[in-house]
Amino acid sequence: MQNGVTITSLDIENVKRVKAVKLTPTETGLTLIGGDNGQGKTSVLDAIMGALGGDTYKQPVHDGAERGTVQVELSNGVSVKRVYTAAGGSRLEVTDSTGKRGGQTLLQAFVSPFALDITTFMDATDKKKAEILLQVIGVNPQPFEERIKTLENDRLLKGRERDRAKGHAESLPYWEDAGDEKLDGNAISSQMTEALSHNARVRQAATDVDAAKDRVELAEIRVKEAEKALADAKEKHEAAKRAYADAQEKAASAGQPVDTQAISAKLQQVTEHNERVSQNLARKAAQDAYEALADEYRELTREIEQTREELRALLEGAPLPYPGLSVEGGVLTYNGRPWSQLSESEKLILATAVSRAVLPECGFVLIDGMERMDRKTLATFAAWLGTQGLQAIGTRVGDDGGNTIIIEDGMVAGAAVEEEPNFG
């Protein structure tokens, strides 16, 4: 069943390399124009483009000719005639099925510029193909892409910050045997203070004993030297002896000196332990900072995926021209594969499907350079065109028997050598 307007006949004279070419394309399916390079194959398509597409596709006349004409009959009864002059002039005549005259505006209702130059779409970059498809289905991914870009930049910065935090944490020392709880050194410090005070008292008592002893000896000397002061000396002697006895008593009650080395060693252990704990706590804080940044990084990743999922949902809900066709990461894909990985028949089918979506009223496409497709690809494409009620007119270098017509020196040389269906 035909879905749009197709070309029923062509009559071209003296346009570009074409001298005289008449063609009746297959109603639906594939019409192939074959021939060697420079013979006028592409000029046939250019002539159709010029007749139907307007001044954008204006064509020159054949060398030596005064004027060139292109007559195109369409399936909806519209007749189009374009006349070119050697001086560069152009005249368009459009007549509908009732005989009413029209112009380029009438053609715009069922002739798609996209269909006239579908090869440009096929040769476009992956990004440009995606932009065309999104424009066709009326989806604007820009807000999603901008948000994804912003989130990706934020995630990149957060990732760098996270990695720096991780490196900082890993660079700090950690003592497994110390843990993260500090010991109380105050009690040991008090013990050390008391021990030092005690030892000072012991030393002072010993000094007092020595001083008292010196005074006794001095008194004894004075007793011997000064009998006149015997009484006083004896009194002082007794006093000295009493002082000496007191000093001995104090010295005896003071006890032995306390060994401070053990206490000092224990205090040093506490200090070293607490220093290690401080380092452990610093590393733990750095690790916590790293974990927090890692969580933020993961959250940004989740937001990016969520935004991409929203965009995918938007695309899946849009009226795509062909099942499996989509845009992923700003690139046109088919069943998850990029354009470069598609077969030639898939590319032809998808490009034609997009063309039909651009203007459903247009039931034909023009495709230049189909020599890159093998016979199997062309047959697959032709069969699909038939199921869709679409028409394709293409050019192909050479003649292996599968062409509809052959162009030689700007004219139709004849049908294909082999007697077989023309991919219609």
NUSEMI-658769 format. One line per 3 residues: number of its first residue (from 1); their letters; for each residue y, z, x of C-alpha. Coordinates in steps of 0.1 Angstrom, whole numbers, always signed. Layout:
BEGIN
NUM = a = Y/Z/X | ...
***
This chain:
BEGIN
1 = mqn = +0/+0/+0 | +33/-11/+15 | +58/+17/+20
4 = gvt = +89/-2/+31 | +107/-35/+36 | +89/-58/+61
7 = its = +97/-92/+76 | +80/-121/+58 | +93/-150/+80
10 = ldi = +114/-159/+110 | +132/-191/+119 | +151/-189/+152
13 = env = +170/-217/+170 | +189/-217/+202 | +193/-179/+207
16 = krv = +190/-167/+243 | +159/-183/+258 | +146/-194/+224
19 = kav = +149/-231/+215 | +130/-231/+183 | +105/-205/+170
22 = klt = +92/-202/+135 | +69/-173/+126 | +52/-158/+96
25 = pte = +42/-122/+106 | +12/-105/+91 | +22/-86/+60
28 = tgl = +10/-53/+75 | -6/-46/+108 | +3/-61/+142
31 = tli = +19/-94/+151 | +18/-102/+188 | +40/-127/+205
34 = ggd = +24/-137/+239 | +34/-158/+268 | +44/-157/+305
37 = ngq = +75/-140/+318 | +108/-157/+312 | +95/-179/+284
40 = gkt = +114/-163/+255 | +91/-137/+240 | +117/-108/+243
43 = svl = +144/-132/+231 | +125/-135/+197 | +128/-97/+193
46 = dai = +164/-97/+204 | +172/-124/+179 | +157/-103/+151
49 = mga = +177/-73/+163 | +209/-94/+163 | +203/-107/+128
52 = lgg = +195/-74/+112 | +212/-48/+134 | +248/-61/+134
55 = dty = +273/-66/+162 | +257/-38/+183 | +229/-63/+190
58 = kqp = +250/-95/+192 | +231/-123/+211 | +243/-153/+231
61 = vhd = +233/-189/+222 | +208/-208/+243 | +223/-225/+274
64 = gae = +238/-259/+265 | +237/-253/+228 | +268/-252/+206
67 = rgt = +254/-227/+182 | +224/-206/+175 | +209/-194/+142
70 = vqv = +185/-167/+131 | +170/-168/+96 | +150/-137/+85
73 = els = +133/-133/+51 | +124/-98/+40 | +98/-86/+16
76 = ngv = +124/-72/-9 | +138/-107/-15 | +167/-103/+8
79 = svk = +176/-133/+30 | +195/-128/+63 | +211/-155/+83
82 = rvy = +230/-149/+115 | +249/-177/+132 | +262/-175/+168
85 = taa = +286/-199/+185 | +289/-208/+221 | +324/-194/+221
88 = ggs = +310/-159/+212 | +316/-160/+175 | +292/-146/+149
91 = rle = +287/-150/+112 | +264/-130/+89 | +251/-142/+55
94 = vtd = +231/-118/+34 | +217/-127/+0 | +196/-105/-22
97 = stg = +168/-115/-46 | +193/-122/-74 | +214/-145/-52
100 = krg = +242/-120/-48 | +259/-120/-15 | +261/-89/+7
103 = gqt = +267/-78/+42 | +257/-54/+69 | +261/-25/+46
106 = llq = +233/-38/+24 | +210/-41/+54 | +217/-6/+65
109 = afv = +199/+7/+34 | +165/-5/+46 | +169/-16/+82
112 = spf = +166/+12/+108 | +183/+7/+142 | +155/+29/+155
115 = ald = +129/+4/+143 | +148/-24/+160 | +145/-7/+193
118 = itt = +115/+16/+192 | +107/+8/+229 | +138/+28/+238
121 = fmd = +123/+59/+221 | +90/+54/+239 | +106/+51/+273
124 = atd = +130/+80/+267 | +126/+113/+285 | +105/+140/+270
127 = kkk = +136/+160/+262 | +153/+131/+245 | +123/+123/+224
130 = aei = +123/+160/+213 | +160/+158/+204 | +154/+126/+183
133 = llq = +124/+142/+165 | +144/+174/+157 | +173/+153/+144
136 = vig = +149/+133/+122 | +133/+164/+106 | +166/+182/+103
139 = vnp = +158/+212/+125 | +183/+227/+149 | +166/+247/+176
142 = qpf = +198/+255/+195 | +202/+291/+182 | +166/+299/+191
145 = eer = +168/+281/+225 | +201/+299/+233 | +186/+333/+224
148 = ikt = +154/+325/+244 | +176/+315/+274 | +197/+347/+271
151 = len = +165/+368/+268 | +149/+350/+297 | +180/+357/+319
154 = drl = +180/+393/+308 | +143/+395/+316 | +148/+379/+350
157 = lkg = +175/+405/+359 | +154/+433/+345 | +124/+421/+365
160 = rer = +144/+421/+397 | +156/+456/+389 | +121/+467/+380
163 = dra = +107/+453/+413 | +135/+470/+433 | +127/+503/+415
166 = kgh = +90/+498/+422 | +97/+491/+459 | +119/+522/+462
169 = aes = +93/+544/+445 | +65/+531/+468 | +87/+536/+499
172 = lpy = +91/+573/+493 | +65/+597/+509 | +41/+616/+486
175 = wed = +20/+646/+496 | -12/+649/+475 | -18/+685/+485
178 = agd = +17/+696/+476 | +19/+686/+440 | +52/+689/+422
181 = ekl = +57/+727/+419 | +78/+745/+445 | +68/+779/+458
184 = dgn = +91/+811/+455 | +103/+820/+491 | +127/+847/+479
187 = ais = +100/+875/+481 | +90/+864/+516 | +126/+862/+527
190 = sqm = +131/+898/+514 | +100/+909/+533 | +114/+893/+564
193 = tea = +148/+910/+560 | +131/+944/+555 | +109/+939/+585
196 = lsh = +139/+930/+607 | +158/+961/+595 | +127/+983/+602
199 = nar = +123/+969/+637 | +160/+975/+643 | +156/+1012/+633
202 = vrq = +126/+1015/+656 | +145/+1000/+685 | +174/+1024/+678
205 = aat = +151/+1054/+678 | +137/+1044/+711 | +172/+1041/+725
208 = dvd = +181/+1075/+712 | +150/+1090/+729 | +160/+1075/+762
211 = aak = +196/+1087/+758 | +184/+1122/+750 | +161/+1123/+780
214 = drv = +190/+1112/+802 | +211/+1140/+789 | +183/+1166/+796
217 = ela = +180/+1153/+831 | +217/+1155/+836 | +218/+1190/+823
220 = eir = +191/+1201/+846 | +210/+1187/+876 | +241/+1205/+865
223 = vke = +221/+1238/+861 | +209/+1235/+897 | +244/+1225/+909
226 = aek = +264/+1250/+889 | +250/+1284/+885 | +283/+1296/+873
229 = ala = +278/+1274/+843 | +243/+1284/+838 | +249/+1300/+805
232 = dak = +267/+1269/+793 | +242/+1247/+809 | +213/+1266/+793
235 = ekh = +230/+1263/+759 | +235/+1226/+764 | +200/+1225/+777
238 = eaa = +187/+1240/+745 | +209/+1217/+725 | +197/+1188/+744
241 = kra = +161/+1199/+739 | +166/+1203/+703 | +182/+1168/+701
244 = yad = +154/+1155/+721 | +129/+1171/+697 | +148/+1156/+668
247 = aqe = +147/+1122/+684 | +110/+1125/+691 | +104/+1135/+655
250 = kaa = +124/+1105/+642 | +107/+1082/+666 | +73/+1095/+655
253 = sag = +83/+1091/+618 | +96/+1055/+624 | +61/+1042/+631
256 = qpv = +51/+1011/+650 | +72/+977/+650 | +61/+951/+624
259 = dtq = +50/+917/+637 | +75/+892/+622 | +58/+861/+635
262 = ais = +32/+860/+607 | +60/+864/+581 | +81/+837/+598
265 = akl = +51/+813/+598 | +45/+820/+561 | +81/+813/+553
268 = qqv = +80/+781/+573 | +49/+771/+553 | +68/+777/+520
271 = teh = +98/+757/+533 | +76/+728/+543 | +57/+729/+511
274 = ner = +88/+729/+490 | +102/+700/+510 | +70/+680/+502
277 = vsq = +73/+689/+466 | +110/+677/+466 | +97/+644/+481
280 = nla = +70/+642/+454 | +95/+649/+427 | +118/+622/+441
283 = rka = +89/+597/+441 | +79/+607/+406 | +115/+601/+394
286 = aqd = +115/+567/+410 | +82/+559/+395 | +95/+570/+361
289 = aye = +125/+547/+365 | +102/+518/+374 | +80/+524/+344
292 = ala = +111/+525/+321 | +123/+492/+336 | +88/+477/+332
295 = dey = +88/+488/+295 | +122/+471/+290 | +108/+439/+307
298 = rel = +78/+439/+284 | +101/+444/+254 | +122/+414/+264
301 = tre = +90/+393/+269 | +80/+403/+234 | +113/+393/+220
304 = ieq = +111/+359/+237 | +77/+353/+223 | +88/+364/+188
307 = tre = +118/+340/+190 | +95/+312/+201 | +71/+320/+173
310 = elr = +100/+319/+148 | +110/+285/+162 | +73/+273/+160
313 = all = +72/+285/+124 | +104/+266/+116 | +89/+235/+131
316 = ega = +56/+239/+114 | +75/+243/+81 | +95/+212/+87
319 = plp = +84/+178/+73 | +70/+164/+106 | +64/+126/+107
322 = ypg = +28/+130/+119 | +3/+159/+118 | +1/+176/+152
325 = lsv = +35/+164/+163 | +58/+192/+174 | +84/+203/+199
328 = egg = +74/+230/+224 | +98/+243/+250 | +123/+215/+242
331 = vlt = +96/+188/+248 | +79/+166/+222 | +41/+173/+221
334 = yng = +11/+161/+201 | -16/+186/+195 | -2/+207/+223
337 = rpw = -2/+178/+248 | +30/+163/+264 | +38/+126/+260
340 = sql = +26/+118/+295 | -9/+129/+285 | -12/+108/+254
343 = ses = -31/+76/+251 | -11/+44/+245 | -24/+41/+210
346 = ekl = -12/+76/+202 | +22/+68/+217 | +25/+37/+195
349 = ila = +14/+55/+164 | +37/+85/+169 | +67/+64/+178
352 = tav = +62/+43/+147 | +57/+74/+125 | +90/+88/+138
355 = sra = +107/+54/+130 | +94/+56/+95 | +107/+91/+91
358 = vlp = +142/+80/+103 | +144/+56/+74 | +113/+54/+51
361 = ecg = +127/+23/+34 | +122/+4/+67 | +85/-8/+69
364 = fvl = +86/-26/+102 | +91/-19/+139 | +98/-41/+169
367 = idg = +80/-33/+202 | +86/-50/+235 | +63/-49/+265
370 = mer = +29/-43/+249 | +10/-59/+278 | +5/-23/+290
373 = mdr = -18/-17/+261 | -54/-29/+262 | -73/-46/+234
376 = ktl = -88/-14/+221 | -54/+3/+220 | -39/-26/+201
379 = atf = -68/-27/+176 | -65/+10/+170 | -27/+7/+164
382 = aaw = -31/-23/+142 | -57/-5/+120 | -34/+25/+116
385 = lgt = -5/+2/+106 | -27/-13/+79 | -36/+21/+65
388 = qgl = +1/+30/+64 | +14/-3/+49 | +35/-8/+80
391 = qai = +43/-39/+101 | +48/-42/+138 | +60/-72/+158
394 = gtr = +55/-70/+195 | +56/-90/+227 | +30/-92/+253
397 = vgd = +28/-109/+287 | -1/-134/+290 | -26/-148/+265
400 = dgg = -61/-133/+264 | -68/-147/+229 | -54/-118/+209
403 = nti = -19/-130/+203 | -5/-144/+171 | +16/-170/+188
406 = iie = +24/-181/+224 | +59/-189/+235 | +64/-215/+262
409 = dgm = +98/-226/+273 | +114/-211/+242 | +91/-227/+217
412 = vag = +58/-220/+199 | +30/-234/+219 | +3/-226/+194
415 = aav = -20/-200/+181 | -43/-179/+203 | -72/-196/+219
418 = eee = -99/-174/+204 | -105/-175/+167 | -104/-139/+157
421 = pnf = -82/-116/+135 | -47/-111/+149 | -48/-73/+146
424 = g = -35/-76/+111
***
